[in-house]
Amino acid sequence: MTAIFRIESRNLLRGSLLLTGLFVLLSTFFLAVFPGFADEAELVEDAFPAFLMGLLGFEELHTIEGFVAGYLFPIIWILFAGIYVASVSAGMIAADIRTRRMDLILSTPVSRESIVIQKIAALWVPLVAVSSGLFVVIYAGAIAIGESLDPVALAMAHLLGIPYLLVCGGIGIVLSTALDRVERAQITAVGLVFVLWLVEGMGELDPEFERVGIVAPSRYYDPSAILVSQEYALLDAGTLVVAFLVLVGTAILVFVRRDLS
Amino acid sequence: MCAQTTASDAEPIDEQSAMRLDSLTKRYGDVTANDEISFAVNPGEIFGYLGPNGAGKTTTIRLLLGLLKPTAGTATVLGTDIRDRRALTETKADVGYLPDTLGFEERLTGHQILDHFARMRGDGRREELLDLFHPPLDKPVETYSHGNKRMLGIVQAFMHDPALVIMDEPTAGLDPLKQDRLYQFLEEECAAGTTIFFSSHILSEVQRVCDRVGIIRSGQLVALEQIDTLLDRGGKDVRVHLAEPVDDAQFVTEDMIDVEIVDTAVQFTYTGEYNTLISHLGTFDIEDIEIGNPQLDDIFKHYYGDDAAL
């Protein structure tokens, strides 16, 4: 049974391509200012309050690795892509119930478990589109401005970022099954991903937040460590995958038990 | 009406029922949407489920399809208990559903929608159905009229050749010609052994196609009748305009009830023989006449007491 997976993938295609285009433009802009920025990087590092440095994960800003990991990934991947994935996932079930599409879907021999799994599996579309788009533009862009990036480390930065986005999707799908209104599910999902990101960043500064930050998915994805130090935290990525599976399991439990009202 | 069905008021035994509702109840807080509804639908019959908007018809259907969980009671659909989620999912391969609100992926074309449902449960009869009902398949569903959407809904509900089709207000948005085509199609399907559950708030269409009817009002099943019995009890609404004012005693017969006479206009519900009525009216100078089916409301008032008014 892949009918729902196909439709959902198709639904996500246009948005994913648009988003990738936007990210490519944004990355190009970032990379274009890097040569001028590198000279001033130390000033920036001194000028930024420690809190913001931690929030964005700044390390070695004057190198292309540090710049990409400190500016591009936190903003584009962790924040924007995270918000996008959380938002579309939060719409997946709630919108179908709201528009009565779910009535027709559930009149066919497909289980509720299968519906949740097929829908969340369709996230492959934005994940593949954004990762491949960003990989190409960052790698080629670095060369274009006379720098070079280790392609393996760059690929790992994308690859290990995928479990992070999956967790954002997991948060979205749980809310999508639990809340009746699409807008409420989406705003809550986006807000939650944003707040978790904020809490984790503040944890760098304040030990109080550090303890809370343990639940933030961005705690388990550190593009600076990957790109600057080539440290691939596979265990952290594994933790995120487990968290994602738990969230999908929760979404299934909620959806199986609820009325379509 | 389906010629094949034998008219029997006897409750069929469980295994033979296409659907059997057993004290099916759904409450939302203080509101009881379905209150201990019990009836059975025989295989190969067209069963009308009649009631005004908001009576709880759609709630029953959504309970039967497992979209809602019953608060109490249960039902079987093609022999499967609706509380057995996994078994019900499998049974749905043999069920067709035409909802009142058609939730299609609006950006897809009719072709793509049908392909989508074909992947989920087959489409052996797609072409045959598209000869009868032809929505503009190459256009996106968002451009469809209500009638075209309904036709697409009919095709998806029947194209996998189900044993049972549940239809919720199936003629909404269809023009009279298409409605007739649907009625005729349903009769043929029924003759071929398909069971149809036909939910509607329009008495005349239930009368036209159904063998038996269950009437629901405020969440309660108030009548379960052969359609002929119901109509015999319902009579006809008659409005007559006479050329000159009429004498009550002369005009009114004992088969007329709820008679209202205002000057030359007379309105009543007629429950007797039609020939007698026509002969009787022939003795008056009539300028205009209208004979129609009574409103559900009136049937309730006359035959279930004022208390049963909708």
Interface residues (C-beta under 8 A of the other chain):
Chain A: M1 T2 A3 R6 I7 N11 D96 T99 R100 R101 M102 D103 L104 L106 S107 T108 P109 V110 S111 R112 V256 D259 L260 S261
Chain B: Y28 R62 L65 G66 L67 L68 K69 R85 R86 T89 E90 T91 K92 A93 V95 G96 Y97 P99 T101 L102 G103 F104 E105 R107 L108 H116 F117 R119 M120 R121 Q156 I166
